[in-house]
Amino acid sequence: MKRLSDYRYNVYSQFGEDGIIEQIFKIIGTSSKICIEFGAWDGFHLSNTANLWTKGWEAILIEPDDEKYLSLVENVKGYDVRCIKAFISYKGHNTIENILRREGVSDDIDFLSIDIDGDDYYIFESLTELRPKVIACEYNPTIPVHMDLIAEKGNYFGCSALSLVKLAERKKGYRLVAMTDTNCFFVKSSDFSMFESYEVDLKLIAPTIHLTYFITGYGGDFIISNKPTYGATRPSTQKFRRECYC
């Protein structure tokens, strides 16, 4: 069975997201052609939305870093892009919904990209009113697909793909339709039937290239199967919710 990842290509994205996003919207159509991305960096660097707003979409790009934000403002001149300097939080004044409300941004959003290298799960969890047609959310690809693993809030560790899928299905009304090396793609449950001809099962579409195995012999000797994706500098002191074989 074909997968949405078969359509992957990069213009600005890192792991083929541009092509997957294009194919998803060919299937479900668009409503507002408004997209949101944070952190947006300079607008183009490994962006999941630049291939949209350079082709006529409206965008809201959010970046907290001073230097990156200045580059962002400069780079998007001439496009229908609103830049916001803010650090997105999962609660309080700077939730994505509160920021958009203050900025007077419509909640009719076609695409939302969540990529903050850590608390992505909690940002997704914080959504109560905002219901984009499509959500891309970052996960940690070094966590095996069968593990429901979530680092505690304020982390620089991320979460497993399974934890996002459970959150999406059980609490948010979304279903998984595609994955790249670092992003899960979700559509509203009401649109999920449009993907019946595609393979969407998490265990079958999850990339495995970033998994590293610690393998032991009968005497306690060990080998490591792969060079760790993000290195291996020290034992983690991070606390986790749910499963953890640490």
GUTOR-331474 format. One record per residue (C-alpha): chain; x, y, z. Coordinates in steps of 0.02 Angstrom, whole numbers. Last residue first. Example, Ala and Ser with C-alpha at 12.3 -4.5 7.8 and 13.67 -1.06 7.14 Angstrom:
! residues 2
<rec><c>A</c><east>684</east><north>-53</north><up>357</up></rec>
<rec><c>A</c><east>615</east><north>-225</north><up>390</up></rec>
//
This chain:
! residues 246
<rec><c>A</c><east>821</east><north>199</north><up>1594</up></rec>
<rec><c>A</c><east>677</east><north>93</north><up>1528</up></rec>
<rec><c>A</c><east>549</east><north>231</north><up>1532</up></rec>
<rec><c>A</c><east>363</east><north>216</north><up>1509</up></rec>
<rec><c>A</c><east>240</east><north>346</north><up>1572</up></rec>
<rec><c>A</c><east>299</east><north>522</north><up>1613</up></rec>
<rec><c>A</c><east>483</east><north>555</north><up>1613</up></rec>
<rec><c>A</c><east>618</east><north>636</north><up>1718</up></rec>
<rec><c>A</c><east>776</east><north>698</north><up>1632</up></rec>
<rec><c>A</c><east>940</east><north>661</north><up>1720</up></rec>
<rec><c>A</c><east>1012</east><north>591</north><up>1560</up></rec>
<rec><c>A</c><east>1175</east><north>494</north><up>1565</up></rec>
<rec><c>A</c><east>1312</east><north>591</north><up>1474</up></rec>
<rec><c>A</c><east>1379</east><north>636</north><up>1302</up></rec>
<rec><c>A</c><east>1293</east><north>513</north><up>1186</up></rec>
<rec><c>A</c><east>1265</east><north>593</north><up>1016</up></rec>
<rec><c>A</c><east>1103</east><north>656</north><up>941</up></rec>
<rec><c>A</c><east>1078</east><north>519</north><up>814</up></rec>
<rec><c>A</c><east>1169</east><north>386</north><up>916</up></rec>
<rec><c>A</c><east>1298</east><north>292</north><up>809</up></rec>
<rec><c>A</c><east>1220</east><north>123</north><up>778</up></rec>
<rec><c>A</c><east>1209</east><north>-53</north><up>848</up></rec>
<rec><c>A</c><east>1292</east><north>-27</north><up>1016</up></rec>
<rec><c>A</c><east>1385</east><north>-180</north><up>1079</up></rec>
<rec><c>A</c><east>1390</east><north>-261</north><up>1249</up></rec>
<rec><c>A</c><east>1481</east><north>-380</north><up>1366</up></rec>
<rec><c>A</c><east>1374</east><north>-434</north><up>1512</up></rec>
<rec><c>A</c><east>1425</east><north>-616</north><up>1508</up></rec>
<rec><c>A</c><east>1274</east><north>-676</north><up>1409</up></rec>
<rec><c>A</c><east>1302</east><north>-539</north><up>1279</up></rec>
<rec><c>A</c><east>1219</east><north>-370</north><up>1281</up></rec>
<rec><c>A</c><east>1144</east><north>-262</north><up>1144</up></rec>
<rec><c>A</c><east>1110</east><north>-75</north><up>1162</up></rec>
<rec><c>A</c><east>1010</east><north>-32</north><up>1008</up></rec>
<rec><c>A</c><east>1008</east><north>134</north><up>916</up></rec>
<rec><c>A</c><east>852</east><north>192</north><up>822</up></rec>
<rec><c>A</c><east>874</east><north>336</north><up>701</up></rec>
<rec><c>A</c><east>846</east><north>235</north><up>541</up></rec>
<rec><c>A</c><east>681</east><north>164</north><up>604</up></rec>
<rec><c>A</c><east>556</east><north>275</north><up>513</up></rec>
<rec><c>A</c><east>375</east><north>249</north><up>571</up></rec>
<rec><c>A</c><east>256</east><north>200</north><up>430</up></rec>
<rec><c>A</c><east>216</east><north>21</north><up>478</up></rec>
<rec><c>A</c><east>206</east><north>35</north><up>667</up></rec>
<rec><c>A</c><east>107</east><north>196</north><up>655</up></rec>
<rec><c>A</c><east>-25</east><north>125</north><up>538</up></rec>
<rec><c>A</c><east>-64</east><north>252</north><up>401</up></rec>
<rec><c>A</c><east>-44</east><north>154</north><up>240</up></rec>
<rec><c>A</c><east>-141</east><north>249</north><up>108</up></rec>
<rec><c>A</c><east>-299</east><north>201</north><up>13</up></rec>
<rec><c>A</c><east>-409</east><north>243</north><up>162</up></rec>
<rec><c>A</c><east>-339</east><north>420</north><up>170</up></rec>
<rec><c>A</c><east>-503</east><north>511</north><up>136</up></rec>
<rec><c>A</c><east>-577</east><north>419</north><up>286</up></rec>
<rec><c>A</c><east>-471</east><north>528</north><up>401</up></rec>
<rec><c>A</c><east>-559</east><north>691</north><up>360</up></rec>
<rec><c>A</c><east>-681</east><north>688</north><up>506</up></rec>
<rec><c>A</c><east>-541</east><north>630</north><up>621</up></rec>
<rec><c>A</c><east>-452</east><north>793</north><up>587</up></rec>
<rec><c>A</c><east>-282</east><north>769</north><up>508</up></rec>
<rec><c>A</c><east>-116</east><north>727</north><up>590</up></rec>
<rec><c>A</c><east>62</east><north>727</north><up>526</up></rec>
<rec><c>A</c><east>203</east><north>663</north><up>637</up></rec>
<rec><c>A</c><east>372</east><north>746</north><up>616</up></rec>
<rec><c>A</c><east>554</east><north>699</north><up>649</up></rec>
<rec><c>A</c><east>609</east><north>569</north><up>520</up></rec>
<rec><c>A</c><east>448</east><north>591</north><up>423</up></rec>
<rec><c>A</c><east>276</east><north>528</north><up>466</up></rec>
<rec><c>A</c><east>104</east><north>518</north><up>388</up></rec>
<rec><c>A</c><east>-83</east><north>496</north><up>419</up></rec>
<rec><c>A</c><east>-105</east><north>504</north><up>608</up></rec>
<rec><c>A</c><east>-279</east><north>543</north><up>668</up></rec>
<rec><c>A</c><east>-353</east><north>695</north><up>755</up></rec>
<rec><c>A</c><east>-498</east><north>722</north><up>875</up></rec>
<rec><c>A</c><east>-394</east><north>801</north><up>1013</up></rec>
<rec><c>A</c><east>-410</east><north>691</north><up>1168</up></rec>
<rec><c>A</c><east>-402</east><north>507</north><up>1125</up></rec>
<rec><c>A</c><east>-339</east><north>510</north><up>946</up></rec>
<rec><c>A</c><east>-215</east><north>654</north><up>952</up></rec>
<rec><c>A</c><east>-149</east><north>616</north><up>1126</up></rec>
<rec><c>A</c><east>-127</east><north>432</north><up>1084</up></rec>
<rec><c>A</c><east>-38</east><north>474</north><up>921</up></rec>
<rec><c>A</c><east>74</east><north>600</north><up>1009</up></rec>
<rec><c>A</c><east>126</east><north>473</north><up>1141</up></rec>
<rec><c>A</c><east>159</east><north>344</north><up>1006</up></rec>
<rec><c>A</c><east>276</east><north>462</north><up>914</up></rec>
<rec><c>A</c><east>385</east><north>471</north><up>1068</up></rec>
<rec><c>A</c><east>422</east><north>631</north><up>1160</up></rec>
<rec><c>A</c><east>547</east><north>771</north><up>1164</up></rec>
<rec><c>A</c><east>713</east><north>786</north><up>1253</up></rec>
<rec><c>A</c><east>750</east><north>969</north><up>1287</up></rec>
<rec><c>A</c><east>624</east><north>976</north><up>1429</up></rec>
<rec><c>A</c><east>523</east><north>1109</north><up>1518</up></rec>
<rec><c>A</c><east>380</east><north>990</north><up>1552</up></rec>
<rec><c>A</c><east>420</east><north>809</north><up>1591</up></rec>
<rec><c>A</c><east>483</east><north>696</north><up>1452</up></rec>
<rec><c>A</c><east>350</east><north>590</north><up>1371</up></rec>
<rec><c>A</c><east>368</east><north>406</north><up>1324</up></rec>
<rec><c>A</c><east>234</east><north>289</north><up>1259</up></rec>
<rec><c>A</c><east>353</east><north>161</north><up>1185</up></rec>
<rec><c>A</c><east>305</east><north>48</north><up>1039</up></rec>
<rec><c>A</c><east>386</east><north>160</north><up>908</up></rec>
<rec><c>A</c><east>558</east><north>153</north><up>986</up></rec>
<rec><c>A</c><east>626</east><north>323</north><up>1043</up></rec>
<rec><c>A</c><east>769</east><north>389</north><up>935</up></rec>
<rec><c>A</c><east>644</east><north>476</north><up>821</up></rec>
<rec><c>A</c><east>599</east><north>609</north><up>952</up></rec>
<rec><c>A</c><east>435</east><north>688</north><up>897</up></rec>
<rec><c>A</c><east>391</east><north>851</north><up>809</up></rec>
<rec><c>A</c><east>211</east><north>896</north><up>773</up></rec>
<rec><c>A</c><east>132</east><north>929</north><up>604</up></rec>
<rec><c>A</c><east>-52</east><north>976</north><up>617</up></rec>
<rec><c>A</c><east>-177</east><north>978</north><up>474</up></rec>
<rec><c>A</c><east>-353</east><north>1050</north><up>463</up></rec>
<rec><c>A</c><east>-312</east><north>1167</north><up>606</up></rec>
<rec><c>A</c><east>-419</east><north>1159</north><up>763</up></rec>
<rec><c>A</c><east>-381</east><north>1302</north><up>882</up></rec>
<rec><c>A</c><east>-505</east><north>1301</north><up>1026</up></rec>
<rec><c>A</c><east>-425</east><north>1186</north><up>1155</up></rec>
<rec><c>A</c><east>-243</east><north>1166</north><up>1105</up></rec>
<rec><c>A</c><east>-135</east><north>1141</north><up>1261</up></rec>
<rec><c>A</c><east>-100</east><north>957</north><up>1222</up></rec>
<rec><c>A</c><east>-14</east><north>1004</north><up>1059</up></rec>
<rec><c>A</c><east>95</east><north>1128</north><up>1155</up></rec>
<rec><c>A</c><east>125</east><north>994</north><up>1288</up></rec>
<rec><c>A</c><east>184</east><north>866</north><up>1161</up></rec>
<rec><c>A</c><east>300</east><north>993</north><up>1078</up></rec>
<rec><c>A</c><east>387</east><north>1030</north><up>1244</up></rec>
<rec><c>A</c><east>560</east><north>983</north><up>1182</up></rec>
<rec><c>A</c><east>634</east><north>1038</north><up>1017</up></rec>
<rec><c>A</c><east>511</east><north>1179</north><up>978</up></rec>
<rec><c>A</c><east>429</east><north>1117</north><up>818</up></rec>
<rec><c>A</c><east>240</east><north>1129</north><up>804</up></rec>
<rec><c>A</c><east>182</east><north>1162</north><up>625</up></rec>
<rec><c>A</c><east>0</east><north>1214</north><up>603</up></rec>
<rec><c>A</c><east>-91</east><north>1203</north><up>437</up></rec>
<rec><c>A</c><east>-264</east><north>1254</north><up>376</up></rec>
<rec><c>A</c><east>-309</east><north>1383</north><up>506</up></rec>
<rec><c>A</c><east>-481</east><north>1459</north><up>530</up></rec>
<rec><c>A</c><east>-448</east><north>1523</north><up>707</up></rec>
<rec><c>A</c><east>-435</east><north>1699</north><up>638</up></rec>
<rec><c>A</c><east>-289</east><north>1804</north><up>698</up></rec>
<rec><c>A</c><east>-331</east><north>1957</north><up>803</up></rec>
<rec><c>A</c><east>-154</east><north>1971</north><up>868</up></rec>
<rec><c>A</c><east>-211</east><north>1954</north><up>1048</up></rec>
<rec><c>A</c><east>-313</east><north>1799</north><up>1003</up></rec>
<rec><c>A</c><east>-167</east><north>1725</north><up>906</up></rec>
<rec><c>A</c><east>-54</east><north>1746</north><up>1058</up></rec>
<rec><c>A</c><east>-184</east><north>1672</north><up>1176</up></rec>
<rec><c>A</c><east>-210</east><north>1520</north><up>1064</up></rec>
<rec><c>A</c><east>-23</east><north>1490</north><up>1045</up></rec>
<rec><c>A</c><east>-2</east><north>1493</north><up>1232</up></rec>
<rec><c>A</c><east>95</east><north>1646</north><up>1286</up></rec>
<rec><c>A</c><east>-4</east><north>1721</north><up>1429</up></rec>
<rec><c>A</c><east>-24</east><north>1562</north><up>1530</up></rec>
<rec><c>A</c><east>4</east><north>1381</north><up>1481</up></rec>
<rec><c>A</c><east>89</east><north>1271</north><up>1351</up></rec>
<rec><c>A</c><east>212</east><north>1408</north><up>1308</up></rec>
<rec><c>A</c><east>268</east><north>1488</north><up>1145</up></rec>
<rec><c>A</c><east>410</east><north>1612</north><up>1159</up></rec>
<rec><c>A</c><east>362</east><north>1767</north><up>1062</up></rec>
<rec><c>A</c><east>416</east><north>1882</north><up>922</up></rec>
<rec><c>A</c><east>273</east><north>1879</north><up>797</up></rec>
<rec><c>A</c><east>296</east><north>1895</north><up>610</up></rec>
<rec><c>A</c><east>146</east><north>1912</north><up>494</up></rec>
<rec><c>A</c><east>172</east><north>1847</north><up>319</up></rec>
<rec><c>A</c><east>86</east><north>1887</north><up>155</up></rec>
<rec><c>A</c><east>251</east><north>1899</north><up>62</up></rec>
<rec><c>A</c><east>348</east><north>2049</north><up>0</up></rec>
<rec><c>A</c><east>461</east><north>2056</north><up>151</up></rec>
<rec><c>A</c><east>478</east><north>1881</north><up>223</up></rec>
<rec><c>A</c><east>668</east><north>1879</north><up>235</up></rec>
<rec><c>A</c><east>689</east><north>2042</north><up>330</up></rec>
<rec><c>A</c><east>565</east><north>2000</north><up>467</up></rec>
<rec><c>A</c><east>641</east><north>1826</north><up>486</up></rec>
<rec><c>A</c><east>819</east><north>1893</north><up>494</up></rec>
<rec><c>A</c><east>768</east><north>2008</north><up>637</up></rec>
<rec><c>A</c><east>679</east><north>1862</north><up>722</up></rec>
<rec><c>A</c><east>832</east><north>1752</north><up>708</up></rec>
<rec><c>A</c><east>937</east><north>1882</north><up>795</up></rec>
<rec><c>A</c><east>815</east><north>1912</north><up>938</up></rec>
<rec><c>A</c><east>764</east><north>1730</north><up>969</up></rec>
<rec><c>A</c><east>578</east><north>1707</north><up>1007</up></rec>
<rec><c>A</c><east>511</east><north>1659</north><up>835</up></rec>
<rec><c>A</c><east>331</east><north>1650</north><up>775</up></rec>
<rec><c>A</c><east>277</east><north>1646</north><up>593</up></rec>
<rec><c>A</c><east>96</east><north>1680</north><up>547</up></rec>
<rec><c>A</c><east>71</east><north>1640</north><up>364</up></rec>
<rec><c>A</c><east>-46</east><north>1681</north><up>220</up></rec>
<rec><c>A</c><east>-29</east><north>1565</north><up>72</up></rec>
<rec><c>A</c><east>21</east><north>1630</north><up>-100</up></rec>
<rec><c>A</c><east>161</east><north>1515</north><up>-157</up></rec>
<rec><c>A</c><east>303</east><north>1583</north><up>-49</up></rec>
<rec><c>A</c><east>183</east><north>1558</north><up>97</up></rec>
<rec><c>A</c><east>165</east><north>1371</north><up>62</up></rec>
<rec><c>A</c><east>343</east><north>1315</north><up>26</up></rec>
<rec><c>A</c><east>396</east><north>1421</north><up>174</up></rec>
<rec><c>A</c><east>282</east><north>1319</north><up>290</up></rec>
<rec><c>A</c><east>381</east><north>1168</north><up>351</up></rec>
<rec><c>A</c><east>540</east><north>1269</north><up>366</up></rec>
<rec><c>A</c><east>714</east><north>1192</north><up>379</up></rec>
<rec><c>A</c><east>787</east><north>1369</north><up>374</up></rec>
<rec><c>A</c><east>669</east><north>1478</north><up>272</up></rec>
<rec><c>A</c><east>581</east><north>1596</north><up>391</up></rec>
<rec><c>A</c><east>737</east><north>1652</north><up>486</up></rec>
<rec><c>A</c><east>700</east><north>1536</north><up>632</up></rec>
<rec><c>A</c><east>513</east><north>1496</north><up>628</up></rec>
<rec><c>A</c><east>497</east><north>1419</north><up>798</up></rec>
<rec><c>A</c><east>351</east><north>1408</north><up>772</up></rec>
<rec><c>A</c><east>244</east><north>1393</north><up>615</up></rec>
<rec><c>A</c><east>68</east><north>1444</north><up>569</up></rec>
<rec><c>A</c><east>-23</east><north>1422</north><up>404</up></rec>
<rec><c>A</c><east>-171</east><north>1508</north><up>322</up></rec>
<rec><c>A</c><east>-238</east><north>1442</north><up>158</up></rec>
<rec><c>A</c><east>-413</east><north>1473</north><up>225</up></rec>
<rec><c>A</c><east>-507</east><north>1315</north><up>179</up></rec>
<rec><c>A</c><east>-393</east><north>1194</north><up>88</up></rec>
<rec><c>A</c><east>-423</east><north>1026</north><up>6</up></rec>
<rec><c>A</c><east>-425</east><north>855</north><up>88</up></rec>
<rec><c>A</c><east>-326</east><north>750</north><up>-38</up></rec>
<rec><c>A</c><east>-225</east><north>884</north><up>-127</up></rec>
<rec><c>A</c><east>-196</east><north>958</north><up>46</up></rec>
<rec><c>A</c><east>-113</east><north>798</north><up>104</up></rec>
<rec><c>A</c><east>-9</east><north>788</north><up>-55</up></rec>
<rec><c>A</c><east>65</east><north>963</north><up>-32</up></rec>
<rec><c>A</c><east>104</east><north>929</north><up>150</up></rec>
<rec><c>A</c><east>194</east><north>768</north><up>103</up></rec>
<rec><c>A</c><east>297</east><north>855</north><up>-30</up></rec>
<rec><c>A</c><east>354</east><north>996</north><up>84</up></rec>
<rec><c>A</c><east>387</east><north>875</north><up>228</up></rec>
<rec><c>A</c><east>524</east><north>784</north><up>133</up></rec>
<rec><c>A</c><east>646</east><north>769</north><up>278</up></rec>
<rec><c>A</c><east>718</east><north>943</north><up>301</up></rec>
<rec><c>A</c><east>595</east><north>1070</north><up>230</up></rec>
<rec><c>A</c><east>638</east><north>1216</north><up>116</up></rec>
<rec><c>A</c><east>609</east><north>1143</north><up>-56</up></rec>
<rec><c>A</c><east>612</east><north>963</north><up>-1</up></rec>
<rec><c>A</c><east>522</east><north>812</north><up>-72</up></rec>
<rec><c>A</c><east>410</east><north>677</north><up>-2</up></rec>
<rec><c>A</c><east>272</east><north>599</north><up>-106</up></rec>
<rec><c>A</c><east>310</east><north>419</north><up>-55</up></rec>
<rec><c>A</c><east>298</east><north>481</north><up>124</up></rec>
<rec><c>A</c><east>110</east><north>486</north><up>98</up></rec>
<rec><c>A</c><east>116</east><north>297</north><up>92</up></rec>
<rec><c>A</c><east>64</east><north>174</north><up>-41</up></rec>
<rec><c>A</c><east>0</east><north>0</north><up>0</up></rec>
//
